[in-house]
Amino acid sequence: MTPPNAPESRWSDLERPPLNASVLRRAVVVPGGLWTSLDVVASTGSTNSDLAARAVSLPEGAVLVAEEQTAGRGRLDRIWTAPARSGLFFSVLLRPGPDVPVTRWGWLPLLAGVAAATALARAAGTDMSLKWPNDLLVVVDGEERKAGGILAERAGDDGVVLGLGINVSLHADELPVPTSGSLALADAVSTDRDPLLRAVLRSLEKWYTAWRTAGGDPAACGLQEAYVAGCATLGRDVRAELPGGTALTGEAVALDGDGRLVLATAEGERHSVSAGDIVHLRPAR
């Protein structure tokens, strides 16, 4: 008999059972819905890379989930790794055009943040907030910690692959860096990944459908208001570390209609930041 802790055993970690692909598929791939397929693989380098490579042959709504990612990527090609079955690591294929102008596609990672944060707050019973532009935050021992990230990448002329990585059951000694967190460390009432994934996918479908129906207008569909309400970055002094090695310090005062973060400097100037790493310098007011 195979020992229960053998490396090849699907049940080697009873705290982290595998996802049930057939049940997930029946729950989210429904007639008339956004999601057209859902595949779960045991391990891969990056679900974003895999889905982007197959995008030309797939319809909108394909979902690829990995129990483990060995070369998961965040912004600026940073590596995202975690123990097998310790989180939700998945990518979805979206084709917003022709309903939404390309100039508004930059809202997709913000949309994914709102969808994931609202779904996890309900399904996991954990307070969630958003750090502009693509981080999901939880509170662990009174401190904000990053528990998830979002990465959007173009796939051909008309597609976008949207990837999400969410730490679910990681323990303190498994965190990649001290500023990381997980739903479990934030005292989630549930770390069962099946209902958590269903909740996030349903929330993502709801927000994406509303946004696309509104032609990508973030105000008309309520997306801009929802992001502002859940954003932990607004109202704080921050340092924006910009592409090219420059930095800008000021108070994050607004989110404009293009999804850019508006900073007010001590000199009274306002700058709209479209990309960069944000460092929170003080608690929100």
Beta strands, then each sheet from edge to edge (+ up, - down):
strand 1: 37-41
strand 2: 62-66
strand 3: 72-73
strand 4: 79-80
strand 5: 87-94
strand 6: 129-131
strand 7: 135-140
strand 8: 143-155
strand 9: 159-167
strand 10: 237-241
strand 11: 247-255
strand 12: 261-264
strand 13: 270-273
strand 14: 277-280
sheet 1: 1+ 2+ 5- 9+ 8- 7+ 6-
sheet 2: 3+ 4-
sheet 3: 13+ 12- 11+ 10- 14+
end
